[in-house]
Amino acid sequence: MKRNILAASVLLALLSGCQPSAEKTAGQKTAAANSTKSRTLTMNSQDYSTNLVVNKAPEAAFTAIQNFRGWWSEEIEGPTDELNQTFFYHYKDVHLCKLQLVEVVPNKKLMYLVLDNEFNFVKDKTEWVGTKLIFELTPEAGQTKIVFTHQGLVPEDECYQVCQDAWTSYIQGSLKELIETGKGKPNGKEGGLNDELVKKWGLPDK
């Protein structure tokens, strides 16, 4: 009888040791979720991307891309071409964004990290935070091919349709013109592409 009780006690102890605590299980789930999120950000083939070919050398295109005031918005505060420095972009209260230049490969690659961001037309105020704007340049038959990828901007994001429309217009239009003619079409305080997008998509204008 004592032997049976002892055996049962040992079995119970072994089974208890195999059962992870609720705290440990929660921690493992959180770690797995974070790992999955990280993989999604770095490996997702659905990241928004667009490319163009310009009639300029990589050196000229590289310099123009860094001039965000020349093709994205005149309402930018801070340096946009200095490694590890941050700058702030905004259009009224519709879109506010803080970015940092985190990688520079001269005439070949630029990468900007979104440190903080807020749209006034989406529920999730963290959209864009932690995503990256990546510009990759390659010479191509006397021209330059530019591939722009917004890593982490994916179709399931609430802002995706508006952001896709905006990026395509800025990259294929304003940036291309800045590179090839020296004059882009950045937003001012009023009017411009952002004003057109607000009206087109029925966004809060304030």
Secondary structure, DSSP 8 states (H G I E B T S, - for coil): -HHHHHHHHHHHHHHHHHS--HHHHHHHHHHHHHHHHHHHHHH-TTSEEEEEEESS-HHHHHHHHH-HHHHTBS-EES-SSSTT-EEEEEETTTEEEEEEEEEEETTTEEEEEEEEEEESS-S-TTTTTT-EEEEEEEEETTEEEEEEEEET--TTSTTHHHHHHHHHHIIIIIIHHHHHHS----B-SSSHHHHHHHHHHT----
